[in-house]
């Protein structure tokens, strides 16, 4: 039994090393949802990151890669003000990305019984 645990532990360490420094490893989608609300992201991007042509682009499902999202949020010079790490800590931003990544895509309208002929 301890051999299995050791193997699993080594596999976890190896996965961490392979993942690299830019990858979010310990992000929490539940905390991310709370942070999405706390930092006001929902005000422009909608409660589930669905976006709006008027207030802000769609963020979910399938958000851009964390590194690209972080770079934009930290250095935005567009309508959205930059959120520096002093305002939005990296851990909170990683959690927000995990939340956006956890949002499932909308179902295919063809699979919704009420929409069928």
N, C-alpha and C positions, 0 to 999 in steps of 0.2 A: 504494500500500500504506500509506504513512504517513497518508493521508487517512482510511482506514478505522480505523486505530489512534486517530487523533485523535477521530474520531466516537465510537468506543467509549469513550474516556476521558471525553469530554464527557457521554456518556449515563450513565456511572457517577457522575459528579459530580452531574448532574441528579437521578438516582435517590436519591442521598444527601440532597440538599436537600429533595426531595419527601417522603422517608421521615419526616423530623421527628426531634426529639430523643429521643422516648421509644422509638424503634424500635431493636431489636437488629440491628446490621448485620454485625458481624464475629464472631459467636458460633461456637463450634466444638463440634459434637455429640460428637466423640470425647473431647475434654477434659471436656465436660459429663457424660459417662458416668462418667469417672474421678472427677470432683468429686461426683457423686451418691453414689458409694461412699465417697469420702473424708470427706464431711461427715455421713455416716450417714443420708441421706435414705431409703435402701433399707430401713432397719430398720423403719420404720413404713409406708412407701408401696410396698414390694415392689421387686424388682430392676428391673422395667420400669415402675414407677409405676402398677401395677395396683391398688394400694390394698387395704384390708381394712376391713370394718365395725368391727373392734375397734381396730386400731392407727392407721389414717390413711386419708384419702380417696384415691380414684383421681386420679392426676395426668395419665395418658396412656392412650390417645392423645388428641390434641386438647386440650392443656393450656389453661388460661385465658390471657388476654393477659399478656404479660410485665409490663406496668405494674401490673396487678392482682395478679399473683403476687408481685412484688417488694414491693408495699405490704403484703400480708398477711404475708409472711415477715419483713419488717422490724418490723412492729408487732403481731404476733399477741398476743392476750391470752387465748387458748384453751389447749387441752392442749399444743399445740406452742409451745415457747418462741420468743421473737423472735430472729432471727439478724441482728444489726446488721452493718453493713458492716465493722467491725473484725474480726468473726469470719468472715463470708462476703463476700468482696469482690464488687463489682458484676460484674466480668468473669467470675468463677466462677459467679455466679448466672445471668448471660446464657448461659453455656455449658450450664449445667444445663437451662435453658429450651430451648435448641437441641436437647439430647439428648431431652428429653421430646417435643418437636415432631417429632423424627425417627422416633419409634416408630410403626410402621404399625398400623392397626386390625386386630383379629382377623378371620380370614376368615369369611365367611358359612358356617355349618355345612352348608348345602345344597350347598356346593361341595366338601366334603371327602368323597372316595370312601368312606372307611371308615365314615362315618356314614350313608351312603345305604342304603336297604332292599335 
